[in-house]
Amino acid sequence: MESKKLSILDKYLPIWIGLTMVIGVLIGNFAPQIAIWIDSVRLGSVSIPIAVGLLWMMYPVLAKVNYEKMRSVTKDWKVFLYSLILNWAVGPFLMFGLAKLFLANYPEYQIGLILVGIARCIAMVLIWNMLAGGNNEKAAILVAINSILQIFLYSVYAYFLIESSIDITMWVVAKNVLVYLGIPLAAGILTRFLFVKLKGMEWYEKKFMPKLSPTTMVGLLFTIIVMFAMQGENIIKNPLDILIISIPLTIYFLIMFLVSFFSSKLMKFSYEFSNYFIYSFK
């Protein structure tokens, strides 16, 4: 696999993420009227500012996918099957167990953590996969499959894993998937096929994509500021609660990462093929 040099923005991404988290919290705490306004800009259950950030973040990545190769990469069914087992047969139940263990005295947080564990990642996995040099085509297919399964399984998992009544219909999940994945996916496909046809593949990959791709990180950082601004006041007022919630989350991510990493080595998956599902658990 050919190595590539990361840009300053990509190389120091953890630092930029930390700074934008701080900026978001400061906005939410010292300018709560801004946070209230951001949270009020909605279309039904969809937050427009978060939607704009996620679409901005995902569009360049999905425009980079070589859709012409989709048919050939689907032949590697073992990788997809293994990823789906970890995502749907292991991940939700691991998070359920951790929530019950660490948040027994915090029923509302427990429910929230279980809901997080049920949801599969349809945005950040594309970013981490791209930065780590994974297979973009397989990442896009996995995200699409997980999104479709999420529409049908999210409500079912929530019903059986959560003791209290949670009104989450398939339509609510489907609407969010269509907005957060459907729009950038359609835009990415349309952009690629239109510009390749008009300008040629060499221009698209050598001229257009190098200018478009860096904007992914801008979209990511914008989304982080918006999300932390909306919760900034709560974060400042409840630091102990944040710490309590972070413990099972950290254990979850660590276990899922290590299991997927070492098992992919054991199963002898290549780096670019195994990389994308290692990051698919959030």
NORGIGI-V254478 format. One record per backbone hydrogen bond with DSSP energy under -1.0 kcal/mol. CO is the residue of the C=O (numbers start at 1). NH is the residue of the N-H. If there is no record, write none. Layout:
CO_NH ; CO_NH
//
This chain:
7_11 ; 8_12 ; 10_13 ; 12_16 ; 13_17 ; 14_18 ; 15_19 ; 16_20 ; 17_21 ; 18_22 ; 19_23 ; 20_24 ; 21_25 ; 22_26 ; 23_27 ; 24_28 ; 25_29 ; 26_30 ; 27_31 ; 31_34 ; 31_35 ; 32_36 ; 33_37 ; 34_38 ; 35_39 ; 36_40 ; 40_42 ; 41_48 ; 43_46 ; 46_43 ; 47_51 ; 48_52 ; 49_53 ; 50_54 ; 51_55 ; 52_56 ; 53_57 ; 54_58 ; 55_59 ; 58_62 ; 59_63 ; 65_67 ; 66_69 ; 67_70 ; 69_73 ; 70_74 ; 72_75 ; 73_76 ; 75_77 ; 76_80 ; 77_81 ; 78_82 ; 79_83 ; 80_84 ; 81_85 ; 82_86 ; 83_87 ; 84_88 ; 85_89 ; 86_91 ; 90_94 ; 91_95 ; 92_96 ; 93_97 ; 94_98 ; 95_99 ; 96_100 ; 97_101 ; 98_102 ; 99_103 ; 103_106 ; 106_110 ; 107_111 ; 108_112 ; 109_113 ; 110_114 ; 111_115 ; 112_116 ; 113_117 ; 114_118 ; 115_119 ; 123_126 ; 124_128 ; 125_129 ; 126_130 ; 127_131 ; 128_132 ; 129_134 ; 135_139 ; 136_140 ; 137_141 ; 138_142 ; 139_143 ; 140_144 ; 141_145 ; 142_146 ; 143_147 ; 144_148 ; 145_149 ; 146_150 ; 147_151 ; 148_152 ; 149_153 ; 150_154 ; 153_157 ; 154_158 ; 155_159 ; 156_160 ; 157_161 ; 158_162 ; 166_168 ; 169_173 ; 170_174 ; 171_175 ; 172_176 ; 173_177 ; 174_178 ; 175_179 ; 176_180 ; 177_181 ; 177_182 ; 178_183 ; 181_185 ; 182_186 ; 183_187 ; 184_188 ; 185_189 ; 186_190 ; 187_191 ; 188_192 ; 189_193 ; 190_194 ; 191_195 ; 192_196 ; 193_197 ; 194_198 ; 195_199 ; 196_200 ; 200_204 ; 201_205 ; 202_206 ; 203_207 ; 203_208 ; 204_209 ; 208_211 ; 208_212 ; 209_213 ; 212_215 ; 213_216 ; 215_219 ; 216_220 ; 217_221 ; 218_222 ; 219_223 ; 220_224 ; 221_225 ; 222_226 ; 223_227 ; 224_228 ; 225_229 ; 226_230 ; 231_235 ; 232_236 ; 233_237 ; 234_238 ; 238_242 ; 239_243 ; 240_244 ; 241_245 ; 242_246 ; 243_247 ; 245_249 ; 246_250 ; 247_251 ; 248_252 ; 249_253 ; 250_254 ; 251_255 ; 252_256 ; 253_257 ; 254_258 ; 255_259 ; 256_260 ; 257_261 ; 258_262 ; 259_263 ; 260_264 ; 261_265 ; 262_266 ; 263_267 ; 264_269 ; 265_268 ; 270_274 ; 271_275 ; 272_135 ; 274_278
//
